[in-house]
Amino acid sequence: MFGEGLGQPPAQVFVGEAAGRRRGQSCRPFVGPAGKLLDRALEEAGIDRKLVYVTNVVKHFKWTPRGKAPPARKSPNAREIAACKPWLLAELAVIQQEVLVCLGSTAAQVILGRTFKVTQMRGTIVEHQLAPQGDGHRASVVDPARPG
């Protein structure tokens, strides 16, 4: 499952960790609780979600059964991330984004390197080759679970 949104330059791309339970049902990214949080944040920033592209590093929903309760989401492991990374890079190559926003540590470490620490760099604008449009190469990191 790829992302969705306007992928025309100058595109803004938001990359999360992995598909959630509702994405597995709807085949659309960021439609559950994380999607509602993203929608509020974009609205507060004055950004129309229809004008951005949203996707995830890992393209499938990984879960653990919990009896009659809805399945619990599990974070992807290194092998799953490595298997999905070529798809993410292919998406980004087609879109040619101007701004790339990493939503959390998994997305930031896949895009900016495994040594990247979101706790130290949250909210920082980083020069990066995956955002080649415009006058600079920009990627920003946001930890949606820990605003601030």
KEKE-3310 file (N, C-alpha, C; in steps of 0.2 Angstrom, whole numbers, plus 5000, padded with zeros to 4 digits):
npx = (5004:5004:5006:4996:4989:4993:5005:5013:5027:5029:5030:5025:5029:5024:5030:5026:5028:5022:5008:4992:4979:4966:4970:4973:4960:4955:4964:4970:4982:4985:4972:4966:4968:4980:4980:4970:4976:4986:4979:4974:4985:4990:4980:4981:4993:4990:4990:4983:4977:4974:4983:4996:5007:5005:5013:5020:5034:5034:5024:5013:5001:5006:5002:4996:4986:4972:4962:4945:4946:4951:4965:4981:4993:5009:5026:5036:5050:5068:5070:5058:5057:5068:5064:5054:5059:5064:5052:5047:5058:5056:5044:5047:5056:5049:5040:5047:5049:5049:5049:5051:5044:5047:5038:5041:5052:5056:5053:5062:5074:5075:5076:5085:5096:5102:5108:5102:5094:5078:5074:5083:5084:5071:5059:5068:5075:5083:5096:5095:5097:5086:5076:5076:5071:5068:5077:5085:5089:5078:5072:5062:5059:5047:5040:5026:5020:5025:5022:5030)
npy = (4994:5010:5028:5042:5057:5073:5073:5081:5092:5108:5097:5092:5080:5068:5056:5042:5028:5015:5006:5007:4999:5003:5007:4995:4991:5001:5004:5016:5028:5035:5036:5032:5035:5041:5047:5057:5065:5069:5076:5087:5093:5098:5106:5116:5121:5127:5120:5112:5096:5089:5094:5088:5074:5059:5045:5029:5021:5007:4996:4988:4981:4976:4965:4959:4947:4949:4942:4945:4958:4972:4969:4972:4984:4982:4987:4988:4977:4977:4969:4970:4983:4985:4978:4985:4998:5000:5002:5014:5023:5023:5029:5042:5046:5047:5057:5068:5078:5093:5097:5086:5077:5069:5058:5053:5042:5030:5033:5044:5038:5029:5037:5047:5041:5028:5032:5043:5053:5056:5061:5071:5079:5083:5092:5099:5106:5098:5097:5087:5075:5069:5078:5087:5098:5115:5128:5122:5107:5099:5091:5088:5083:5076:5071:5063:5057:5064:5079:5095)
npz = (5000:4995:4998:4999:4991:4985:4974:4967:4962:4970:4982:4998:5009:5021:5032:5040:5052:5051:5043:5051:5060:5055:5042:5036:5034:5026:5016:5015:5020:5037:5043:5055:5073:5073:5061:5063:5073:5065:5055:5063:5067:5055:5051:5061:5057:5046:5034:5020:5020:5008:5000:5002:5003:5010:5018:5023:5031:5032:5024:5028:5040:5056:5068:5085:5091:5102:5109:5110:5109:5098:5087:5093:5088:5082:5082:5068:5063:5061:5049:5042:5040:5032:5021:5016:5013:5000:4992:4998:4995:4981:4980:4985:4975:4964:4967:4971:4982:4990:5003:5017:5030:5044:5053:5068:5076:5069:5056:5054:5057:5046:5035:5038:5044:5055:5067:5070:5083:5088:5100:5103:5092:5088:5079:5072:5057:5044:5033:5018:5005:5000:4999:4986:4979:4976:4985:4994:5003:5012:5027:5040:5057:5067:5082:5084:5095:5106:5107:5105)
capx = (5000:5007:5003:4991:4989:4995:5012:5016:5031:5033:5027:5027:5028:5024:5031:5026:5031:5019:5001:4988:4973:4961:4973:4972:4954:4953:4969:4972:4986:4983:4965:4964:4969:4986:4977:4966:4981:4990:4974:4973:4992:4991:4975:4984:4999:4987:4991:4978:4980:4973:4989:5002:5007:5006:5014:5023:5040:5032:5017:5008:4999:5008:4997:4995:4979:4970:4955:4939:4947:4954:4972:4986:4998:5016:5031:5040:5057:5073:5069:5052:5059:5073:5060:5049:5063:5065:5046:5047:5063:5054:5039:5050:5060:5043:5036:5052:5047:5053:5049:5050:5043:5047:5034:5043:5059:5057:5054:5068:5080:5076:5077:5091:5101:5101:5111:5098:5090:5073:5073:5088:5083:5064:5057:5074:5076:5089:5098:5095:5097:5079:5072:5080:5068:5069:5083:5088:5087:5075:5068:5060:5057:5042:5038:5019:5018:5028:5023:5033)
capy = (5000:5016:5033:5046:5064:5077:5071:5086:5097:5107:5093:5091:5073:5066:5049:5039:5022:5009:5006:5005:4994:5005:5007:4989:4990:5006:5005:5023:5030:5040:5036:5031:5040:5045:5052:5062:5069:5073:5081:5093:5097:5101:5112:5121:5124:5130:5116:5108:5089:5087:5096:5085:5067:5055:5038:5026:5017:5000:4996:4983:4982:4971:4965:4954:4946:4950:4939:4948:4965:4973:4968:4977:4986:4980:4991:4984:4975:4979:4965:4972:4990:4984:4975:4990:5004:5002:5005:5021:5027:5023:5034:5048:5047:5049:5063:5074:5082:5099:5096:5079:5077:5062:5057:5049:5040:5025:5036:5048:5034:5026:5042:5051:5036:5024:5035:5049:5053:5060:5065:5076:5083:5084:5099:5102:5106:5095:5097:5080:5074:5066:5084:5090:5103:5122:5131:5118:5100:5099:5086:5090:5078:5077:5065:5064:5054:5068:5085:5100)
capz = (5000:4995:5001:4995:4991:4980:4974:4962:4965:4976:4986:5005:5011:5028:5032:5047:5054:5048:5043:5057:5059:5050:5035:5033:5032:5021:5011:5015:5026:5042:5044:5062:5078:5071:5055:5066:5076:5059:5052:5068:5067:5048:5051:5065:5054:5040:5028:5018:5019:5001:4996:5004:5002:5017:5017:5029:5029:5032:5020:5030:5047:5060:5074:5089:5093:5109:5110:5107:5108:5092:5087:5095:5083:5084:5078:5063:5065:5056:5043:5039:5038:5026:5015:5013:5011:4992:4990:5001:4991:4975:4980:4985:4969:4959:4970:4971:4987:4992:5011:5019:5037:5047:5059:5073:5076:5064:5049:5054:5056:5040:5030:5040:5047:5061:5073:5072:5089:5088:5106:5103:5086:5087:5077:5068:5050:5042:5025:5016:4998:4998:4997:4982:4976:4979:4986:4999:5004:5019:5031:5047:5062:5072:5086:5086:5102:5111:5104:5109)
cpx = (5004:5004:4998:4992:4992:5003:5016:5021:5028:5029:5029:5025:5029:5025:5031:5029:5028:5011:4998:4982:4968:4964:4972:4965:4952:4957:4971:4976:4983:4976:4962:4966:4975:4984:4974:4971:4985:4985:4974:4980:4992:4986:4978:4990:4996:4989:4985:4980:4979:4979:4996:5001:5009:5008:5018:5029:5038:5025:5012:5007:5001:5004:4998:4988:4978:4963:4950:4941:4951:4961:4976:4991:5005:5021:5034:5047:5061:5072:5063:5053:5063:5069:5056:5053:5063:5058:5045:5052:5060:5048:5042:5054:5055:5041:5041:5050:5052:5054:5047:5049:5043:5043:5036:5050:5060:5058:5060:5074:5081:5078:5084:5097:5100:5103:5107:5094:5084:5072:5078:5087:5076:5063:5063:5073:5083:5090:5098:5094:5090:5074:5075:5077:5069:5076:5088:5086:5084:5071:5067:5058:5052:5040:5030:5016:5020:5028:5027:5039)
cpy = (5006:5022:5036:5053:5067:5076:5075:5091:5104:5103:5093:5084:5072:5059:5047:5032:5016:5010:5004:5001:4996:5006:5001:4987:4995:5006:5012:5024:5035:5041:5035:5036:5044:5050:5058:5067:5073:5078:5088:5097:5101:5107:5118:5125:5128:5127:5112:5101:5086:5089:5093:5077:5064:5048:5035:5022:5010:5000:4992:4984:4976:4971:4959:4953:4947:4948:4942:4955:4966:4971:4973:4978:4984:4984:4986:4983:4977:4975:4968:4979:4990:4982:4980:4997:5005:5005:5012:5025:5028:5029:5041:5050:5050:5056:5069:5079:5088:5099:5089:5079:5070:5062:5052:5046:5034:5028:5040:5044:5030:5031:5046:5047:5033:5027:5041:5048:5058:5064:5071:5081:5084:5091:5102:5101:5103:5095:5089:5080:5071:5072:5088:5096:5110:5124:5127:5111:5100:5093:5088:5083:5080:5071:5066:5062:5059:5075:5090:5102)
cpz = (5000:4998:4997:4996:4985:4979:4969:4965:4965:4981:4993:5007:5018:5028:5039:5047:5050:5048:5049:5055:5054:5043:5032:5031:5026:5015:5010:5021:5030:5042:5051:5067:5076:5065:5058:5069:5070:5056:5057:5067:5060:5048:5055:5062:5047:5033:5026:5016:5012:4997:4998:5003:5008:5015:5023:5026:5028:5029:5023:5038:5051:5066:5078:5091:5100:5111:5106:5105:5101:5092:5089:5090:5086:5079:5074:5066:5060:5049:5039:5036:5031:5020:5012:5011:5004:4990:4992:4996:4984:4975:4980:4979:4964:4961:4969:4976:4988:5000:5013:5027:5039:5053:5064:5072:5071:5057:5049:5053:5049:5035:5032:5043:5054:5067:5075:5078:5089:5094:5107:5097:5084:5085:5073:5061:5048:5035:5023:5008:4996:4998:4993:4979:4979:4980:4991:4999:5012:5021:5038:5051:5067:5076:5088:5092:5107:5108:5109:5106)
residu = (MET:PHE:GLY:GLU:GLY:LEU:GLY:GLN:PRO:PRO:ALA:GLN:VAL:PHE:VAL:GLY:GLU:ALA:ALA:GLY:ARG:ARG:ARG:GLY:GLN:SER:CYS:ARG:PRO:PHE:VAL:GLY:PRO:ALA:GLY:LYS:LEU:LEU:ASP:ARG:ALA:LEU:GLU:GLU:ALA:GLY:ILE:ASP:ARG:LYS:LEU:VAL:TYR:VAL:THR:ASN:VAL:VAL:LYS:HIS:PHE:LYS:TRP:THR:PRO:ARG:GLY:LYS:ALA:PRO:PRO:ALA:ARG:LYS:SER:PRO:ASN:ALA:ARG:GLU:ILE:ALA:ALA:CYS:LYS:PRO:TRP:LEU:LEU:ALA:GLU:LEU:ALA:VAL:ILE:GLN:GLN:GLU:VAL:LEU:VAL:CYS:LEU:GLY:SER:THR:ALA:ALA:GLN:VAL:ILE:LEU:GLY:ARG:THR:PHE:LYS:VAL:THR:GLN:MET:ARG:GLY:THR:ILE:VAL:GLU:HIS:GLN:LEU:ALA:PRO:GLN:GLY:ASP:GLY:HIS:ARG:ALA:SER:VAL:VAL:ASP:PRO:ALA:ARG:PRO:GLY)
# end
